Amino acid sequence: MTGLAVSLILLSALCHASWNLLLKRADNQEVFVWALLAVGAVILLPLGVVLFWLHPASWPGYWLVIASACIHVFYFILLGRAYSKDDLSLVYPIARGIGPMFVPVLAVLILGERVTLSAGIGIALIVAGIFVVSWWGRFRLLWANPSFLVRDSGMRYAVLTGLTITIYSLVDKEGVEHVHPFLYMYLLTVGAAIVIAPYILLKYGLTVVRQEWQLHTLPVLGSSMLMFLAYGLVLTALSLSQVSYVVPAREVGIVLGVLMGVFLLKEQFGQGRLLGSFLIAIGLALIAFFS
């Protein structure tokens, strides 16, 4: 993976963990997510127009944007519900950890990518690190009662979020072959904001939306820009490298998410999260420098 792709992924990871922190602090996570999408669609309209003018796309790209926008609706709703049920430092690793398990395998089978031995070891270390971060101290409980994964609502939503990440990552890898990465991200933002609007308005109404906006105006604005930049950088990295490398590598953000949860939200921290973060960092290094 090129040095530029690694730099983009690291910056993206910082932006992604930061907007997830702001989302966790919201009063109503589902409304907050829709607000940041709607704000991004409006504020970034001039950028979208310029990109559309300079980088016209082919129709396959637009169909992929529509597909990804629909998948992202489920992602945002599930992510918001997960954060309403559990800690940032627990939900974030699980939600982000599902993709690195499945994306490389599916990328090889569906997209015909090839994974080097060093990258394969790096991916395995990242996945192991994610599960150590998430499950240290709970392995015995999981072994004795595997249904715990689906009975705990926070866990259930985090796992489902991870599955949507797996799906949209493969769609988006194909999408950026036809559409400029930041134009793709803007169209994705607009599409997701439109599709999710009826759900939010019917479930919560304008009063709740107005309250969330009034209470969290600056966090909504900040998270909107951070989200756009975070995934725009990932899409750019996807246009430069394999999805089987980019998706696992970007999970270095899990280390940042855990640290933010511990130091900013005062969530518990233990040896497991330290060990898991170390494994993730080593895995990223193997993918970045030896593949």
Beta strands, then each sheet from edge to edge (+ up, - down):
end
